[in-house]
Amino acid sequence: MGDWWAPLILRDIFLGLDRFEDLAVDLGISRNLLATRLNDLVTNGLLDREPYSQHPPRDRYVLTPAGEELVPILAALTAWGDRWETPPGGPPVRFRHDRHRCTPQVACSTCGEPLSAATLVVRPGPGGRAAPGTQLVGDRAFGGHRR
């Protein structure tokens, strides 16, 4: 997920644009860059390739379970964007959950309540350690307490 193309590619594949040519046209991305990004997503376990043609050899792309797990997060990001920068005329997509309209959000896995910066508390985990990108997190966020 290290670049801004990855969420767009995953979104398109979720929406059914699962062939290289369709992705290139929809995203307006160069074929070389798309090939690199798709390979990265496959290598990192978010997509799988499934052959759909032998002559010429062609693959379609499908979400792995890890990729499928990102879909609600991408939907919540879309809802956030619509809330803060709604395009003229309204949101470009609407979401449904089962048979009702919904606004995707990130919620607590225990109580189901929406998470927010005001209600979320972060504590050190067993794998936490000081490293580039987290040098000061232990000191600032956890009051110097590390495990």
N, C-alpha and C positions, 0 to 999 in steps of 0.2 A: 504494500500500500504506500510505497515510498514516493510516488509521484502522482500528479493530478489526473493522469490518464487512467490509472487503475480503477478508481470508483466508477468512472464513466463506462469502461469496458465491462466491468461486472454488472452494472445496471443494464446495459444493452443485452448482455447474455441472459440475464434474468427475464428481460422483456421478450426474448425469443429471437434476437438477432445473433445467431450463433455461428455464422459462417464468416470467414475472413473478409470476403468482398463486401458483405453487408455492413460489417463493423467499420471498414475503411470508409465507405460512403457515408454512413450515418455520422461518424465522428469527425470526418474531414481530416484524418490523421494520415501521415505518409505511410506507405506500405512497409518501409524498413522499420520505422518506429513502432508501428502496430505489431509487426512480427516479433520485435524485441520484447515489447510489453507482454504479449501473449505468452512467449516463452518464459518470461519471468514469473507470470502468474501460474503457469503450469509447474515450473520448478519449485515454487514456494507453496504448492499444494492447494491453491484456490480454484484452479481449473483443471479439467482433464480434456484430452483430445479423444474424439471418437471418429473413426473413418466413416465417410458416407459415400465415397467414390474410390474405386480402384484405378480407373483409367479416365482421366488423370487422377493421381492420388490426391484426395482432398479430405480434410478433417473438419468436423464441427466442434465447437467448444461447449462444455457443460460445466456447471458449477459443481465442485466437490462439496462434501458436507461442511468443510470450513468456509468455502465460498458462500454457500447457502446461509450460513450463520451470520454473514455480513449483510445480507439483504435488509433485515429490519433496521440495522444501523444506518445503511445508506438511505432508507426511507425516512428515518428520523432526521438525518442531515438535510434531506430534501424539504421536509416539513419546516425545519428551522429556517432554511433559505426562503421559503415561501412566506414565513412569518415576518422576516426582517427585510426582505427585498422582493415583495410580490410583484411579478411582472404586470404591465398594463393588461387589464382584462381578467386578471385573476391567476390562480395557480395553473401551471401547464398540465398537471396530473392530479387526480383525486385517488385516494386510497380507500380500499374496502377490506374489512376483516370479516370473514364469513359472509353474512348478509347485510352488514351495516357499514355505513361510511365511518372512517376513523381518521384521526391525525396521529401518525406514528410518533412515539416518544420512547425514551429510555426509562425503564421502571425497575424497581427493586424486585429481585427474584423471590424474596420472602413474603413481602406484604403487598406487592403490586402497585404501590404508590409511585408516582413519578419522582425521578431523581433530579436534584437541582444542586447548584453550587452551595446553596445555603444549608442543605440537608445532608450532603455527602461528606463523610469523614474518612480520611485515608490514614491507615496505620501501616507500619512496616510489615512485610511478609517474610517468610523463611528464605526466599531467594534474593532478597534485597541486598545490594552492596554498592559501595561508592565506585563509580566508573564514569567515563566521559558521558555527559548527558544527564548524569544523576549525582555529580560531585556534591552539590549543596542541598539536594533534596532531603537527605537524612537530617542534616543540621537544621534546616529551615522548617520543613514540614513536620518533622517528628520531634522537634526540640532536642536534637542531638542524640536521641535514643535509637540505636541500631541493634538489630539482632544478628 
